[in-house]
Amino acid sequence: MIDPIADYITRIRNAQRAGHRRLDIPASKLKRAMTKILADKGYISKYIDIEDGKQGMIRLFLKYDSYGHPVIRKLERVSKPGLRVYKGGDEVPRAQNGLGIVILSTSKGVMTDKEARKLNVGGEILCTIY
């Protein structure tokens, strides 16, 4: 697999389009950090770590509104292996004018755009969610 973050995002998108309530994703530290952000911000209902003696799995429980539409309207990868996108602390973008979130990988760890602006740190922009 060349881009595990793109695979993570694609699995979530495909599960939502198919109307699944949960999905399993191979785990890594970065994916666990991104999943924690999604759960903290209310984009997924919950998640659990499944240990299998290898790398483990993350089970995500997707969230839908009362009409059956997914809570995550758009989930897109920004920085790709062929073209990395880095921004400084004062250049961190906003998703949907502050209504969504941008997930960044910084020297202080994986965080949202609001946390990065508060700490004035920049880094690689992984994805945007709204």
Number of C-alpha atoms within 10 A of each C-alpha: 6 8 9 14 19 19 15 18 15 15 15 21 18 12 16 21 11 9 14 14 14 17 17 19 18 17 20 15 10 14 18 19 15 22 22 17 18 21 17 12 13 13 20 21 17 17 19 13 15 15 11 8 6 8 12 15 18 20 18 21 18 22 21 18 9 8 6 9 13 20 17 20 12 11 17 15 17 17 17 16 9 6 8 11 13 18 15 15 17 12 13 22 18 15 16 12 8 12 9 18 23 24 26 26 21 19 10 11 12 24 20 24 25 16 13 24 16 10 11 14 20 21 22 20 25 21 22 21 18 16
